[in-house]
Amino acid sequence: MVAKISHGSNLYGALSYNQEKVDEGLGKVLGTNLILEPADGVFSIGASMTDFERMMPAHITTKNPAIHISLNPHPDDKLTDQQLSDIGREYMEHLGYGNQPYMIFKHEDIDRQHIHIVGSRVQPNGRPVSDKMEKRRSAAIVEDLERKYNLIPAKGQKQGEAWQLAPVNVSQGNLKKQVANVIKPLSEMYRFQTLGEYRALLSLYNIGVEEIKGENKGKPYRGLVYSALDGEGNRVGKPLKSSLFGKALGIEALEKQFGTSKETIKADGVTARTRAIVAASLATSRTESEFRAALQKKGIDLVLRRNDEGRIFGATFIDHNERAVLNGSRMGKEFSANVLNERFADDSPREDLQTRQPKQSDNLRQTDRPVTNKQPQAGHSTVDDAAGSLLSVLTPEQQGQDNNQPTIKRKKKKKRRYGRQL
């Protein structure tokens, strides 16, 4: 079982995110502590928030009064709702939250069973529950719960084994389901602060995402579309509207998540820890491939974006241990795209067909940028046509019209692509 802990300032936002799952029929409330259960069993954000506020003193000494925890058993662990509720309560008790108000939610929007716990860190004296050595204590609690409930241990598993998130394989078909099985858990598990960082994370699983902007009947609109990518990073099949996967995967929800992630990454000191690992790996690496391999041994993936001439114009580090995605320049100038491009200018990656089997994207094309509603003109490339195809996905359907969308096709230069080495 894997536990992820986040501290934040927006208790209402955390409650809203989980309650929306319940309201949409994609979740349920398994239990509460010091929060009143409605007589009809139907919880509301407003009533729950009132109970949380009732338990908070007037004077608070922390900027991050909320705690949001996800507990994720292995997909092969089959647990009843009562067992999941008991696990949630025991985890909170041992972490020091036995006397704090909290709610336990079960999410049912993906096949993997998991629960979310939203609670208050503020004690009656106004001080927060101690988070000293919180991650170490959490790991020990998880191990005890794994033994007690005979769960498959998360310790020692590779990231892919622990979560069983398989990259999209276009040859298997059913791309919508494959994409859903990846983007839903990733959006819950990882923290990212921009759409570019989110795109870099998805690229590891052969998924692309683009922001769409346009105008319909005089009204502006914007949204997201997801696409499956083939082994060369090209979009395959029909673009998929974010609404197919629920509000949590749309542009507005993700932008809220960007803000929350920024707060928790700063509060948890994630950037400094990741920077130290990246700096140490870079110092001992002579080539890009050595740098990439050293990072992967530490649980970090490197995603580089290159233009058609092979120049690096973007670098993103995905720390699977911290469940955080960080743009290189965000960590420091020495990790920016320009510096890395100069560092590895004479080390263009070479494909060794006997040893490398690219399965996941770590080099994004320069054309992966937001698409705007631009009318194609004579003599222009088919990129504008592709933009129109994507935009038609978000345009509200007319009554009586078939909503089948054409497959996106783009003319691109043949280009060697270097996938993530597993």
N, C-alpha and C positions, 0 to 999 in steps of 0.2 A: 504494500500500500504506500502510496506517495502522498505526502502532505505539502501543501503550499500555503504560506502565511503572508498576508499583506496587511499593513497598517495604513490607515488613510484618514482624511478629514471629513469625508462625505459619507456619513452613516446612512442618510436617506438614499443616496445613490446606490449603495450596496443592497439595501433592502428592496429598492425599486427594481434592480436588475433581477433579483431572485423572485420577487413577487410576480413580475411579468411572465416568468416561466410558468408559474402556477396558474395565472389568469388565462394563459394560452393553452392550458391543458398539457404542458410539457414538463410539469413538476408538481411537487406536493410538499406541504409542511409536515415533517416527521415528528417534530417536537419543539418545545420551547422551555426556557428557564427564566422565571420571573417576568414572563410576558403572558398576559391574559389570553386564554383561548376563547374565541367567540362562541356563543351558545349554539349557533348554527354551524360552527366549524369553518366558516368562510373568513379567512384573514384578509385584511386590507392594509395598505401601506400606511395610511393615515393613523389608524387605530394602533398599529404596532409601534409606529414612531412616537406616538403619545406615551405609550408605556415605557419606551426607552428613555424619553426625556424626563418622565416622572422619577426614574431611578438615578438621574444625574444631579449632582449638587450644583449650586449656582457658580461656584468657583472651580475652574478646571485648569490644570497645570500642563496639559499636553495639547499640541496642535493636531495630533492624530488620534482622536478619541475612538475610532472604529477599528475593529479587527475583522478580516474576511478570510476565512480558511476554506480550502477545498481538500477533501480526503478522497483519494482515488484508489480503490482496490484494483488488483489485477483483473483484466477482463474475464479471466477464467474463474474468479471467485464469485460464487453465487450466494448472495445474502438476502435475507428477508428484510422488509422495512423495519421490523423491530430490531433486528441485529444492527442495521445501519444506524438507527437511532441510538442504540446502546453504545455503539462505537463512538458516535459523536459526543455523547454525554461523558463517557469515560475519558476521551481525549481532552475535552475542555476542563474536566475536573483535575486531571493530572498536570495540565498546563498552567493551572492557577486561576481558572475562570469559573470555578464551581459556584461562587457567590455573585456572579455577574449575569446580567440579562443577555440572552442570546436566542437565536432561532436556528433550527436545523432544517435545511431544504434538501430535497432529493430532486436531481435533474433527470428527466426521462427523455431528453431530446436526442440522445445518441445511445448506442447499444451498451456502452461501458457504464456500469453502475458507479455513481459517485454522489457525494453530498457536499453541500456548501453550508458553512456556519457563519452567520453574521452576529457579531456581539459588540458590546461596549467595553472599552478598556478602562473607563473612568470608574474608580472606586468611590465609596461614600465620602472619603476625605479629599476628593478632588484630584488625587494623584493616579497615574495610570498603573495598571498591573505591570509588574516588572517584566521586561523582555530580555533580561540578562541571560545570555547563553540560550536564547529561545530556540534557535535552530537545533542545537545539540540536544536540548531537552525534548524537543519534538521528535527527533530521530529515535531517541530511546523509548518514548511513549509508543511510537509506531511499531517498533520491534516487539514490545510487550503485547500490543494488540494483535499483531500478526500471529504470535504464538498462542494467545488465548483463543482466538477465533479460527485458528488453523488456516491463515491466509498465505498466499504465495508471497514470499519475501521480495521486497523491492531492492534490497541491498545486494549489490553484485551484478545486477542486471544492467545491460546496456540500455541506453535511452530508448532505442527502438523496441527492445524487448519489454521494457517496463510499461510502455504505453501502447505498443502494438499499432503505431500509426504508420501505415504503409504508404509510400509515395504512390501517386496516381499512375496507373498503368493503362495507357489508352487502348492497348490490345485486348484488355479484359472487358471493355464496354461499360455500360451503366455509369457514365462519368459523373452524373449528378450525385449518385449515392457515394461514389468514391470521394468526390470533392467534399461532400457534407461530412463524411466520416473523419476528415482531416481538419477542416476549418473550424468546426464547432469546438472540439476539445482544445485546439491550439489557441483559440481566442480566449479561452478560460484559463489555460495553463500559463501563458506567456505574457510578459509586459513589453509593450512597444509604444513609442511616443509619436510616431509619424506614420503616414501611409507607406512611405518608402521602407521603413523598418518592418512593417507588417508584410509588405511585398517580398522583402528579402527572406523572411521566415517561411512564407508559403512556397518560395521557390525551391526550398529543400525537398518539397514533396510534389514537385512538378505541377504547381498551381500558380496561375497568374491572377492579378487583380488590378482593375483600372477604375479610376473615377471618371464618371460621365457627366458632362454639363451640356445643357442645351435649353431650348425654349419650345413650349408646346402651347398653341393657342394663345400666344402672348404672355404666357407665364413661365418663368425660369424654373428649371428643375435640375437636380443633381442626384447622383446615386452611384452605386458600385456594380460592376459585373465581374464575375469570376470566370476563369477559363482553365481548362486542362491543358497542360503543355506536354509535348512529346519529348523524346530524348535529345532533340536539338534545341529545345526551348521555344519551339513554334506553337502557337495556339491551335488546338484541335477541337473539332466539334462545335456545337452551338455555344455562344456566350450565355452564361447563367446569371439571371438577375439575383441580386442579394435578397430580394423579398422571397425567393424560393426557399431560403434557409432560415428565415425569421428575422425579426427586427434587430436582434443582437449582432447580426452580421452586416447591417447596413451602415451607411456613412455616418449618420447622426450618432448611433450608439458607439461606433468605433471612435469617433472624435471625443466623446465623453471618456472613453476608456484611455485615450491618449493622455488626457489630463490626470486621471487617476494613476496611471502608470508612472507619470512624471513624479507625482508626489511620493509614491511608495518606493520607487528606485532611489530617490534622494534620501528619504527617511531611513531606508535599510542600508545605505552606503554601498549599493551594488556596484556603481561605476568604479569606485576605487579598487574594489577587490578584483573585478574583471580586468581593469587596467594593469594591475600588478602581474597577473598571469600572462596577459598579452605581451607586456614589456619584456618579461623574462623569456618568453618563447621567441620573440623577435631578436633578442640579444644573442641567442645561441643558434640562430638559423642563418645559413648562407644563401639559401634560395627560397623562392616562393613555395615550392613543394615541401621543403623542410619546415618552413613556417607553418604551413597548413597542417602538416602531420603532427607537429608539436602541439598545436592548439587542440586538435581533435583528441589527442591523448589526455588533455585536460578538460574535455567535455565542451569545447568551443568550436563552432563552425565559422569559417570565414566565407563571406559572400562578396565577390568582386563584380563590379559592373564595368564593362569595357566597351569602347566604341569600335567602329569597324576597322580602325587602324590598330586595335589591340591596346590602346592606352587605357589605363585604369582611371575612371572618373568617379567612382563611388566605392566605398568599402564599409561593410557592416559586419559586426561580430555578434554571433548568437551564442550566448552562454546558457547551456542547457542545465547547468547546476543551479544557476540563479534564476532560470526561467525568464531571462531578460534579453532583449535585442537592443544593441547599441550601435549607432552610427560611429564610424571611426573618428571623425572630427569632434564628435561629442566627448570622446574620452581624452582627446588631446591632439595637438598639431602633429606630433610624431607618428600618429596612427591615421592621418588623413590620406585621402586617395592620392594627392600629389606626392606626398613623401613616400608612400608605398610604391608608386609608379617609378620614382627615381631609384628607390632601393632595389627594385627587381627589374629595372629596365633591360638589363642584359641577360635576364633569366626568363625568357618567354617560355611558358609551360609547353612541354612536348608530350604528345600522346604515345604511350607505350601500350599497344593493343594487347600485349601478353599479361600486363600487370594491372592496367587500369580499366575498370568497367564502369563508366559514368552512368549513374542511375538517378542522381538528384542534381538539380541545377545549382551551381555556385557562381555562375557568370551570367548576369542579366544583360539583355540587349539595351542599347541606348534608346530604342523605340518604345521601351516600356515606360511610358509617361502618360499623364492624364490626357484623355481624348476630348476635344471640344467639337461642337457642332459646326463643321466647316464644309462649305459646299465645294465639291470637286470642280476643278477648272481644266480646260483642255490642256493637255501636255503634262499634267501633274501625275504623280505616281499613284498606284492603287492603294496607298496608305490612307488617302482621304476616303476612298470607297469603303475601306474597312471601318473607318470611323463612323461612316453613315450606317453601316450594318450594326455596329455596336449600339449606336444611339437609338436605333429602331427597337432595341430590346427594352429600353426604358420608357419609350413613348407609350402612353396609355392606349390599350387596345380599343379599336372601334368595334361596335356591336356588329356581329355577323361576320367578322373577319377572322381568318385563320391566324393564329399567333405563332405559327412556325417561323423560325428565324434562319436565315442562310448561314452556312458555315463561313467563318472568317478566313479569307485567303489573302496572303500578302506576298509580294515579290520581294525576296530578300537575297542578299549576297550569300553564297555558300560560305560558311564560316565554321572553323573548328571550334568545338565547344568542350570545355573541360569540366566534367561533372564532379560532384562530391565523391571523394574516394572513401569507401567504407572499409 
